[in-house]
Amino acid sequence: MGLFYEPQVHSNTSLVPVVDRALQMEPIEDRDRRVQVVAQMLGLDGAQAGVTAPNPVWWRVIVAFVLAGALFVGAIVLENSPEHAESSKTLLHVFEIAFTAILALLGIETAKQKP
């Protein structure tokens, strides 16, 4: 399950009649013709066959960046007091890790969502 993208739900019940019909057909040797027949059987045109757009969950992305921003603001505020200088450095390091993790997860999930 992805953190920043909606899970893609696939229904297997609609494929049962398609598989039954495909098993009753003669084998198709031409690859392009095979793609056209499959798209026709699934009710798709040639451009839509197997292509789905990823659906990001924007509120999760915004919450992640707001939390990272809160860590950054906390680090900057604590930097002004000498007794919290070490805490400021720690919070700044945690911000760096969180921000990098957010960007990495966004990149990895986007790559996984592409067809």
Chimera marker file (.cmm) of the C-alpha trace (Angstrom):
<marker_set name="trace">
<marker id="1" x="0.000" y="0.000" z="0.000" r="1" g="1" b="0" radius="0.5"/>
<marker id="2" x="1.320" y="3.385" z="-0.953" r="1" g="1" b="0" radius="0.5"/>
<marker id="3" x="1.534" y="6.312" z="1.403" r="1" g="1" b="0" radius="0.5"/>
<marker id="4" x="0.908" y="9.124" z="-1.078" r="1" g="1" b="0" radius="0.5"/>
<marker id="5" x="-1.150" y="7.332" z="-3.764" r="1" g="1" b="0" radius="0.5"/>
<marker id="6" x="-4.533" y="5.627" z="-3.709" r="1" g="1" b="0" radius="0.5"/>
<marker id="7" x="-4.342" y="1.878" z="-4.158" r="1" g="1" b="0" radius="0.5"/>
<marker id="8" x="-5.497" y="0.756" z="-7.600" r="1" g="1" b="0" radius="0.5"/>
<marker id="9" x="-8.419" y="-1.645" z="-7.239" r="1" g="1" b="0" radius="0.5"/>
<marker id="10" x="-8.750" y="-4.237" z="-9.967" r="1" g="1" b="0" radius="0.5"/>
<marker id="11" x="-11.899" y="-6.283" z="-10.336" r="1" g="1" b="0" radius="0.5"/>
<marker id="12" x="-11.325" y="-9.907" z="-11.351" r="1" g="1" b="0" radius="0.5"/>
<marker id="13" x="-15.029" y="-10.606" z="-11.881" r="1" g="1" b="0" radius="0.5"/>
<marker id="14" x="-15.124" y="-8.681" z="-15.171" r="1" g="1" b="0" radius="0.5"/>
<marker id="15" x="-12.247" y="-10.754" z="-16.546" r="1" g="1" b="0" radius="0.5"/>
<marker id="16" x="-13.959" y="-14.138" z="-16.259" r="1" g="1" b="0" radius="0.5"/>
<marker id="17" x="-16.127" y="-13.755" z="-19.398" r="1" g="1" b="0" radius="0.5"/>
<marker id="18" x="-13.173" y="-12.256" z="-21.270" r="1" g="1" b="0" radius="0.5"/>
<marker id="19" x="-10.949" y="-15.222" z="-20.407" r="1" g="1" b="0" radius="0.5"/>
<marker id="20" x="-13.675" y="-17.700" z="-21.365" r="1" g="1" b="0" radius="0.5"/>
<marker id="21" x="-14.148" y="-15.979" z="-24.706" r="1" g="1" b="0" radius="0.5"/>
<marker id="22" x="-10.382" y="-15.778" z="-25.307" r="1" g="1" b="0" radius="0.5"/>
<marker id="23" x="-9.966" y="-19.501" z="-24.654" r="1" g="1" b="0" radius="0.5"/>
<marker id="24" x="-12.593" y="-20.275" z="-27.284" r="1" g="1" b="0" radius="0.5"/>
<marker id="25" x="-10.867" y="-18.163" z="-29.975" r="1" g="1" b="0" radius="0.5"/>
<marker id="26" x="-8.195" y="-19.257" z="-32.392" r="1" g="1" b="0" radius="0.5"/>
<marker id="27" x="-4.646" y="-18.144" z="-31.505" r="1" g="1" b="0" radius="0.5"/>
<marker id="28" x="-3.668" y="-14.767" z="-32.968" r="1" g="1" b="0" radius="0.5"/>
<marker id="29" x="-0.106" y="-14.699" z="-34.291" r="1" g="1" b="0" radius="0.5"/>
<marker id="30" x="0.123" y="-10.983" z="-35.144" r="1" g="1" b="0" radius="0.5"/>
<marker id="31" x="1.075" y="-9.016" z="-32.014" r="1" g="1" b="0" radius="0.5"/>
<marker id="32" x="-0.654" y="-5.780" z="-33.076" r="1" g="1" b="0" radius="0.5"/>
<marker id="33" x="-3.861" y="-7.626" z="-33.901" r="1" g="1" b="0" radius="0.5"/>
<marker id="34" x="-3.667" y="-9.405" z="-30.520" r="1" g="1" b="0" radius="0.5"/>
<marker id="35" x="-3.469" y="-6.052" z="-28.683" r="1" g="1" b="0" radius="0.5"/>
<marker id="36" x="-6.449" y="-4.733" z="-30.642" r="1" g="1" b="0" radius="0.5"/>
<marker id="37" x="-8.555" y="-7.819" z="-29.877" r="1" g="1" b="0" radius="0.5"/>
<marker id="38" x="-7.722" y="-7.696" z="-26.166" r="1" g="1" b="0" radius="0.5"/>
<marker id="39" x="-8.544" y="-3.973" z="-25.988" r="1" g="1" b="0" radius="0.5"/>
<marker id="40" x="-11.818" y="-4.615" z="-27.824" r="1" g="1" b="0" radius="0.5"/>
<marker id="41" x="-12.717" y="-7.477" z="-25.475" r="1" g="1" b="0" radius="0.5"/>
<marker id="42" x="-12.021" y="-5.315" z="-22.417" r="1" g="1" b="0" radius="0.5"/>
<marker id="43" x="-14.005" y="-2.426" z="-23.858" r="1" g="1" b="0" radius="0.5"/>
<marker id="44" x="-11.032" y="-0.117" z="-24.306" r="1" g="1" b="0" radius="0.5"/>
<marker id="45" x="-9.836" y="1.719" z="-27.356" r="1" g="1" b="0" radius="0.5"/>
<marker id="46" x="-6.235" y="1.252" z="-28.492" r="1" g="1" b="0" radius="0.5"/>
<marker id="47" x="-4.902" y="4.312" z="-26.684" r="1" g="1" b="0" radius="0.5"/>
<marker id="48" x="-6.391" y="3.350" z="-23.327" r="1" g="1" b="0" radius="0.5"/>
<marker id="49" x="-5.373" y="-0.299" z="-23.247" r="1" g="1" b="0" radius="0.5"/>
<marker id="50" x="-3.664" y="-0.922" z="-19.919" r="1" g="1" b="0" radius="0.5"/>
<marker id="51" x="-2.989" y="2.773" z="-19.160" r="1" g="1" b="0" radius="0.5"/>
<marker id="52" x="-4.191" y="4.226" z="-15.864" r="1" g="1" b="0" radius="0.5"/>
<marker id="53" x="-3.213" y="7.541" z="-14.317" r="1" g="1" b="0" radius="0.5"/>
<marker id="54" x="-1.921" y="7.563" z="-10.737" r="1" g="1" b="0" radius="0.5"/>
<marker id="55" x="-4.188" y="9.219" z="-8.182" r="1" g="1" b="0" radius="0.5"/>
<marker id="56" x="-2.208" y="11.031" z="-5.469" r="1" g="1" b="0" radius="0.5"/>
<marker id="57" x="-3.812" y="11.641" z="-2.093" r="1" g="1" b="0" radius="0.5"/>
<marker id="58" x="-2.970" y="15.335" z="-1.820" r="1" g="1" b="0" radius="0.5"/>
<marker id="59" x="-3.920" y="15.823" z="1.811" r="1" g="1" b="0" radius="0.5"/>
<marker id="60" x="-1.319" y="13.241" z="2.844" r="1" g="1" b="0" radius="0.5"/>
<marker id="61" x="1.362" y="15.002" z="0.790" r="1" g="1" b="0" radius="0.5"/>
<marker id="62" x="0.453" y="18.360" z="2.342" r="1" g="1" b="0" radius="0.5"/>
<marker id="63" x="0.414" y="16.930" z="5.881" r="1" g="1" b="0" radius="0.5"/>
<marker id="64" x="3.851" y="15.377" z="5.347" r="1" g="1" b="0" radius="0.5"/>
<marker id="65" x="5.343" y="18.686" z="4.186" r="1" g="1" b="0" radius="0.5"/>
<marker id="66" x="3.619" y="20.635" z="6.998" r="1" g="1" b="0" radius="0.5"/>
<marker id="67" x="5.086" y="18.258" z="9.594" r="1" g="1" b="0" radius="0.5"/>
<marker id="68" x="8.537" y="18.606" z="8.029" r="1" g="1" b="0" radius="0.5"/>
<marker id="69" x="8.076" y="22.382" z="8.045" r="1" g="1" b="0" radius="0.5"/>
<marker id="70" x="7.136" y="22.274" z="11.732" r="1" g="1" b="0" radius="0.5"/>
<marker id="71" x="10.387" y="20.431" z="12.457" r="1" g="1" b="0" radius="0.5"/>
<marker id="72" x="12.314" y="23.101" z="10.548" r="1" g="1" b="0" radius="0.5"/>
<marker id="73" x="10.570" y="25.990" z="12.344" r="1" g="1" b="0" radius="0.5"/>
<marker id="74" x="11.167" y="24.291" z="15.686" r="1" g="1" b="0" radius="0.5"/>
<marker id="75" x="14.857" y="23.946" z="14.902" r="1" g="1" b="0" radius="0.5"/>
<marker id="76" x="15.118" y="27.620" z="13.920" r="1" g="1" b="0" radius="0.5"/>
<marker id="77" x="13.249" y="28.800" z="17.045" r="1" g="1" b="0" radius="0.5"/>
<marker id="78" x="15.388" y="26.677" z="19.384" r="1" g="1" b="0" radius="0.5"/>
<marker id="79" x="18.568" y="27.906" z="17.735" r="1" g="1" b="0" radius="0.5"/>
<marker id="80" x="18.157" y="31.337" z="19.343" r="1" g="1" b="0" radius="0.5"/>
<marker id="81" x="18.489" y="30.041" z="22.903" r="1" g="1" b="0" radius="0.5"/>
<marker id="82" x="21.960" y="28.862" z="23.987" r="1" g="1" b="0" radius="0.5"/>
<marker id="83" x="20.643" y="26.118" z="26.297" r="1" g="1" b="0" radius="0.5"/>
<marker id="84" x="18.762" y="24.464" z="23.402" r="1" g="1" b="0" radius="0.5"/>
<marker id="85" x="21.497" y="24.674" z="20.765" r="1" g="1" b="0" radius="0.5"/>
<marker id="86" x="22.050" y="20.902" z="20.715" r="1" g="1" b="0" radius="0.5"/>
<marker id="87" x="18.303" y="20.260" z="20.458" r="1" g="1" b="0" radius="0.5"/>
<marker id="88" x="18.173" y="22.648" z="17.516" r="1" g="1" b="0" radius="0.5"/>
<marker id="89" x="20.902" y="20.711" z="15.711" r="1" g="1" b="0" radius="0.5"/>
<marker id="90" x="19.069" y="17.441" z="16.378" r="1" g="1" b="0" radius="0.5"/>
<marker id="91" x="15.757" y="18.826" z="15.109" r="1" g="1" b="0" radius="0.5"/>
<marker id="92" x="17.464" y="20.183" z="11.998" r="1" g="1" b="0" radius="0.5"/>
<marker id="93" x="18.958" y="16.750" z="11.333" r="1" g="1" b="0" radius="0.5"/>
<marker id="94" x="15.549" y="15.103" z="11.836" r="1" g="1" b="0" radius="0.5"/>
<marker id="95" x="14.074" y="17.629" z="9.375" r="1" g="1" b="0" radius="0.5"/>
<marker id="96" x="16.725" y="16.704" z="6.784" r="1" g="1" b="0" radius="0.5"/>
<marker id="97" x="15.929" y="13.010" z="7.158" r="1" g="1" b="0" radius="0.5"/>
<marker id="98" x="12.144" y="13.557" z="7.047" r="1" g="1" b="0" radius="0.5"/>
<marker id="99" x="12.318" y="15.833" z="3.997" r="1" g="1" b="0" radius="0.5"/>
<marker id="100" x="14.561" y="13.379" z="2.150" r="1" g="1" b="0" radius="0.5"/>
<marker id="101" x="12.249" y="10.486" z="3.051" r="1" g="1" b="0" radius="0.5"/>
<marker id="102" x="9.190" y="12.390" z="1.790" r="1" g="1" b="0" radius="0.5"/>
<marker id="103" x="10.859" y="13.163" z="-1.542" r="1" g="1" b="0" radius="0.5"/>
<marker id="104" x="12.131" y="9.598" z="-1.875" r="1" g="1" b="0" radius="0.5"/>
<marker id="105" x="8.721" y="8.077" z="-1.153" r="1" g="1" b="0" radius="0.5"/>
<marker id="106" x="7.050" y="10.432" z="-3.620" r="1" g="1" b="0" radius="0.5"/>
<marker id="107" x="9.564" y="9.492" z="-6.308" r="1" g="1" b="0" radius="0.5"/>
<marker id="108" x="9.400" y="5.757" z="-5.660" r="1" g="1" b="0" radius="0.5"/>
<marker id="109" x="5.597" y="5.654" z="-5.534" r="1" g="1" b="0" radius="0.5"/>
<marker id="110" x="5.294" y="7.777" z="-8.676" r="1" g="1" b="0" radius="0.5"/>
<marker id="111" x="7.620" y="5.404" z="-10.514" r="1" g="1" b="0" radius="0.5"/>
<marker id="112" x="5.616" y="2.396" z="-9.294" r="1" g="1" b="0" radius="0.5"/>
<marker id="113" x="2.339" y="3.959" z="-10.454" r="1" g="1" b="0" radius="0.5"/>
<marker id="114" x="3.485" y="4.547" z="-14.032" r="1" g="1" b="0" radius="0.5"/>
<marker id="115" x="2.396" y="1.832" z="-16.459" r="1" g="1" b="0" radius="0.5"/>
<link id1="1" id2="2" r="1" g="1" b="0" radius="0.2"/>
<link id1="2" id2="3" r="1" g="1" b="0" radius="0.2"/>
<link id1="3" id2="4" r="1" g="1" b="0" radius="0.2"/>
<link id1="4" id2="5" r="1" g="1" b="0" radius="0.2"/>
<link id1="5" id2="6" r="1" g="1" b="0" radius="0.2"/>
<link id1="6" id2="7" r="1" g="1" b="0" radius="0.2"/>
<link id1="7" id2="8" r="1" g="1" b="0" radius="0.2"/>
<link id1="8" id2="9" r="1" g="1" b="0" radius="0.2"/>
<link id1="9" id2="10" r="1" g="1" b="0" radius="0.2"/>
<link id1="10" id2="11" r="1" g="1" b="0" radius="0.2"/>
<link id1="11" id2="12" r="1" g="1" b="0" radius="0.2"/>
<link id1="12" id2="13" r="1" g="1" b="0" radius="0.2"/>
<link id1="13" id2="14" r="1" g="1" b="0" radius="0.2"/>
<link id1="14" id2="15" r="1" g="1" b="0" radius="0.2"/>
<link id1="15" id2="16" r="1" g="1" b="0" radius="0.2"/>
<link id1="16" id2="17" r="1" g="1" b="0" radius="0.2"/>
<link id1="17" id2="18" r="1" g="1" b="0" radius="0.2"/>
<link id1="18" id2="19" r="1" g="1" b="0" radius="0.2"/>
<link id1="19" id2="20" r="1" g="1" b="0" radius="0.2"/>
<link id1="20" id2="21" r="1" g="1" b="0" radius="0.2"/>
<link id1="21" id2="22" r="1" g="1" b="0" radius="0.2"/>
<link id1="22" id2="23" r="1" g="1" b="0" radius="0.2"/>
<link id1="23" id2="24" r="1" g="1" b="0" radius="0.2"/>
<link id1="24" id2="25" r="1" g="1" b="0" radius="0.2"/>
<link id1="25" id2="26" r="1" g="1" b="0" radius="0.2"/>
<link id1="26" id2="27" r="1" g="1" b="0" radius="0.2"/>
<link id1="27" id2="28" r="1" g="1" b="0" radius="0.2"/>
<link id1="28" id2="29" r="1" g="1" b="0" radius="0.2"/>
<link id1="29" id2="30" r="1" g="1" b="0" radius="0.2"/>
<link id1="30" id2="31" r="1" g="1" b="0" radius="0.2"/>
<link id1="31" id2="32" r="1" g="1" b="0" radius="0.2"/>
<link id1="32" id2="33" r="1" g="1" b="0" radius="0.2"/>
<link id1="33" id2="34" r="1" g="1" b="0" radius="0.2"/>
<link id1="34" id2="35" r="1" g="1" b="0" radius="0.2"/>
<link id1="35" id2="36" r="1" g="1" b="0" radius="0.2"/>
<link id1="36" id2="37" r="1" g="1" b="0" radius="0.2"/>
<link id1="37" id2="38" r="1" g="1" b="0" radius="0.2"/>
<link id1="38" id2="39" r="1" g="1" b="0" radius="0.2"/>
<link id1="39" id2="40" r="1" g="1" b="0" radius="0.2"/>
<link id1="40" id2="41" r="1" g="1" b="0" radius="0.2"/>
<link id1="41" id2="42" r="1" g="1" b="0" radius="0.2"/>
<link id1="42" id2="43" r="1" g="1" b="0" radius="0.2"/>
<link id1="43" id2="44" r="1" g="1" b="0" radius="0.2"/>
<link id1="44" id2="45" r="1" g="1" b="0" radius="0.2"/>
<link id1="45" id2="46" r="1" g="1" b="0" radius="0.2"/>
<link id1="46" id2="47" r="1" g="1" b="0" radius="0.2"/>
<link id1="47" id2="48" r="1" g="1" b="0" radius="0.2"/>
<link id1="48" id2="49" r="1" g="1" b="0" radius="0.2"/>
<link id1="49" id2="50" r="1" g="1" b="0" radius="0.2"/>
<link id1="50" id2="51" r="1" g="1" b="0" radius="0.2"/>
<link id1="51" id2="52" r="1" g="1" b="0" radius="0.2"/>
<link id1="52" id2="53" r="1" g="1" b="0" radius="0.2"/>
<link id1="53" id2="54" r="1" g="1" b="0" radius="0.2"/>
<link id1="54" id2="55" r="1" g="1" b="0" radius="0.2"/>
<link id1="55" id2="56" r="1" g="1" b="0" radius="0.2"/>
<link id1="56" id2="57" r="1" g="1" b="0" radius="0.2"/>
<link id1="57" id2="58" r="1" g="1" b="0" radius="0.2"/>
<link id1="58" id2="59" r="1" g="1" b="0" radius="0.2"/>
<link id1="59" id2="60" r="1" g="1" b="0" radius="0.2"/>
<link id1="60" id2="61" r="1" g="1" b="0" radius="0.2"/>
<link id1="61" id2="62" r="1" g="1" b="0" radius="0.2"/>
<link id1="62" id2="63" r="1" g="1" b="0" radius="0.2"/>
<link id1="63" id2="64" r="1" g="1" b="0" radius="0.2"/>
<link id1="64" id2="65" r="1" g="1" b="0" radius="0.2"/>
<link id1="65" id2="66" r="1" g="1" b="0" radius="0.2"/>
<link id1="66" id2="67" r="1" g="1" b="0" radius="0.2"/>
<link id1="67" id2="68" r="1" g="1" b="0" radius="0.2"/>
<link id1="68" id2="69" r="1" g="1" b="0" radius="0.2"/>
<link id1="69" id2="70" r="1" g="1" b="0" radius="0.2"/>
<link id1="70" id2="71" r="1" g="1" b="0" radius="0.2"/>
<link id1="71" id2="72" r="1" g="1" b="0" radius="0.2"/>
<link id1="72" id2="73" r="1" g="1" b="0" radius="0.2"/>
<link id1="73" id2="74" r="1" g="1" b="0" radius="0.2"/>
<link id1="74" id2="75" r="1" g="1" b="0" radius="0.2"/>
<link id1="75" id2="76" r="1" g="1" b="0" radius="0.2"/>
<link id1="76" id2="77" r="1" g="1" b="0" radius="0.2"/>
<link id1="77" id2="78" r="1" g="1" b="0" radius="0.2"/>
<link id1="78" id2="79" r="1" g="1" b="0" radius="0.2"/>
<link id1="79" id2="80" r="1" g="1" b="0" radius="0.2"/>
<link id1="80" id2="81" r="1" g="1" b="0" radius="0.2"/>
<link id1="81" id2="82" r="1" g="1" b="0" radius="0.2"/>
<link id1="82" id2="83" r="1" g="1" b="0" radius="0.2"/>
<link id1="83" id2="84" r="1" g="1" b="0" radius="0.2"/>
<link id1="84" id2="85" r="1" g="1" b="0" radius="0.2"/>
<link id1="85" id2="86" r="1" g="1" b="0" radius="0.2"/>
<link id1="86" id2="87" r="1" g="1" b="0" radius="0.2"/>
<link id1="87" id2="88" r="1" g="1" b="0" radius="0.2"/>
<link id1="88" id2="89" r="1" g="1" b="0" radius="0.2"/>
<link id1="89" id2="90" r="1" g="1" b="0" radius="0.2"/>
<link id1="90" id2="91" r="1" g="1" b="0" radius="0.2"/>
<link id1="91" id2="92" r="1" g="1" b="0" radius="0.2"/>
<link id1="92" id2="93" r="1" g="1" b="0" radius="0.2"/>
<link id1="93" id2="94" r="1" g="1" b="0" radius="0.2"/>
<link id1="94" id2="95" r="1" g="1" b="0" radius="0.2"/>
<link id1="95" id2="96" r="1" g="1" b="0" radius="0.2"/>
<link id1="96" id2="97" r="1" g="1" b="0" radius="0.2"/>
<link id1="97" id2="98" r="1" g="1" b="0" radius="0.2"/>
<link id1="98" id2="99" r="1" g="1" b="0" radius="0.2"/>
<link id1="99" id2="100" r="1" g="1" b="0" radius="0.2"/>
<link id1="100" id2="101" r="1" g="1" b="0" radius="0.2"/>
<link id1="101" id2="102" r="1" g="1" b="0" radius="0.2"/>
<link id1="102" id2="103" r="1" g="1" b="0" radius="0.2"/>
<link id1="103" id2="104" r="1" g="1" b="0" radius="0.2"/>
<link id1="104" id2="105" r="1" g="1" b="0" radius="0.2"/>
<link id1="105" id2="106" r="1" g="1" b="0" radius="0.2"/>
<link id1="106" id2="107" r="1" g="1" b="0" radius="0.2"/>
<link id1="107" id2="108" r="1" g="1" b="0" radius="0.2"/>
<link id1="108" id2="109" r="1" g="1" b="0" radius="0.2"/>
<link id1="109" id2="110" r="1" g="1" b="0" radius="0.2"/>
<link id1="110" id2="111" r="1" g="1" b="0" radius="0.2"/>
<link id1="111" id2="112" r="1" g="1" b="0" radius="0.2"/>
<link id1="112" id2="113" r="1" g="1" b="0" radius="0.2"/>
<link id1="113" id2="114" r="1" g="1" b="0" radius="0.2"/>
<link id1="114" id2="115" r="1" g="1" b="0" radius="0.2"/>
</marker_set>
